[in-house]
Amino acid sequence: MSKNTANIVLDALRYLAWMTAAAMLIYSQAELMCLAVVVAIGLGEWQSTH
């Protein structure tokens, strides 16, 4: 997988994680919201260092 394709996949996963966090906020699922935020931030950090 090329670096460009990997970046597109990571961007999509990060977007999905943020959307999940927003949905969990709406449905008052604090634990899952925190997990989704951690995943989104983690993907962003990993992407910026690779």
PyMOL commands that set and color helices and strands:
alter all, ss='L'
color gray80, all
select helices_A, chain A and resi 3-26+30-49
alter helices_A, ss='H'
color red, helices_A
deselect
rebuild
show_as cartoon
